[in-house]
Amino acid sequence: MRVIAVARDAVRLESVAREAGVEYFAGDATDDKTAARILQEYRPNLVVLCAGARPVLQPLQLQTWESFATNWETDTKASFVWLRNALVLPMKPGSHVVVVSSGAAIYGSVLSGGYAGAKRTQWFIAKYAALESERSKLDIRIQCLLPMLSPNGIGVPAIAAYADRAGVSTEEFAKRLGPPLTPAILGQAIVDMNENPTEWNQAAYQVNGAGLTAVS
C-alpha cells in the first residue's frame, strides 16, 4: 500500500514517516483546506481519522470551558471536516473511511471533561455520513472504531488518574480493563475491516486486546 501520514509537527512527522517507510503531509487535520487538498490530490482508498488531543484529566468542577472543549475542537472537528469533504468531493466508489472514536463514547469518562461527549459525537457523525453516502449512492463505506482504554500511549496518564480516584494501583486498575489493546492490534483491526467488508459490515465496532466486537 501507498501510505500517507498526516500531522502538524513537520519535524517529528518526517522522522516517524522515515522510520515507518511511508510518505507524509504536514498539515492540521482539523483544517478544511488540508482535508480537501489531500482527498483531491491523493484520492485515497482508505482514510483513517485518528487525530486527537490529550484530554485534561480533571473532574468537572476543576475544568474550564476551554479545557472541557479540547476534544471537541480537535477530535470531533477533524471527523466533521474530513467526512464532509469525503461526501462533497466525493471519494471514489468503494472507498473506506474509519473514524477512530473511543470506548468512552459508550461508557463515559468522568475525569476528562468533554472527551466522552466529543467521542460520542464522532460516532454520530460517522453514522450520519454513512447514511448520506447510502442516500446519494456514493458507495463510500464509513465505519466507527471504539478502542478501549489501554495501558500505553494516551492511556497511561488516564489509567493513573482513574486508579488514584478508585484508590487502587495502576496495575490493578489496568487488569479491570481486560486484554490490553496495542497499536498493532488496532492496526490489524483496521486492515481486517478494510480488506474483508463482507465479514466486518457493521457501522461500529469496539476493539480491545481480544479484537473486534460490534456495537449498536
Secondary structure, DSSP 4 states (H G I P E B T S, - for coil): ---EEEES-HHHHHHHHHHHT-EEEE--TT-HHHHHHHHHHH--SEEEE---PPPP-B-GGG--HHHHTHHIIIIIHHHHHHHHHHHHTTPPTT-EEEEE--THHHH--TTBTTHHHHHHHHHHHHHHHHHHHHHTT---EEEEEEEPP-SSTTHHHHHHHHHHHHTS-HHHHHHHT-SPP-HHHHHHHHHHHHH-TTTS-SSEEEEETTEEEE--
